[in-house]
Amino acid sequence: MACIVWSVDPLAVSRLGQAEAAPPLTKKQLARIGIPAHKIPRVQQELARLSADKTLTHRELVMLADEIMGLLL
């Protein structure tokens, strides 16, 4: 039983049942700043999650997209 508990992502479980937010940047915008096409969906998911509280500006989201892409390498 402990194996099952430790293998569950608590962040993913906390978002169960919530509607997914729209990504704040389009695929075209992300491609324009240099994000590879195969990484765009994952970057959009992370940006949507991070921008859910509406405290980040557009400029900060662009900077975060670049950092997220670097982490996905």
N, C-alpha and C positions, 0 to 999 in steps of 0.2 A: 504494500500500500504506500509506503514512504517513497518508493521509486516513482509512482504515478504523481504524487504531490510535488516532488522536486522537479519533475520534468515539465510541468505546466508553466507557461509564461504568465506571470501575474498581471502584467500590463495588458496582454491580450484578453485575459479573463475579465479584467475590470471594464473593458469596452464592449463586452457581449451585450447584445440587445440594443445598442445605440446605433443610430443612423450614421452612416459614413459621411463625413463632411466633403464638400466639393474641393478639389485641389485648388490652391490659391494661384498657381502658375500653370499656364497651358503647356502642352507638349511642345508647341512652337517656341514659346519663351524659353523653356528649359534647353531645347536644342540650340537656340541662339547663344546661350551662355556656355555651350560646350559639353553638355551632358550627353553621353552616348544614348542612342535610341533604346537599347536593351535595358538601360538602367532607369529610364524616365518613369515607368509605372511605380517602382519602389520609392524613388525620390518624391513623387507626387503623394504617395501614401504617407510618408514621413512628414512632409510639409503640411498636409491636411491635418494630421494629428497635432503637430506643433502649433498650428495657427488656429486651433479650435477656440482658444480663449480670446482671440481678437486683439492681443496686445502687441503683436509684431507688425512692423511696417513692411511695405513692399520691398524696400531696399534690404532689410534684414532677412526677409525670406529668400531673396536672391543669393545673399551671402551664405545662408544656411544650406541652400540647394547645392552650392559648390562644395561645402564641407561634407554634406551627406554623400555626395558622389565620390569624394575622396575616401570615405570610410568603406564604401562598397567595393573598392578595388580588390 
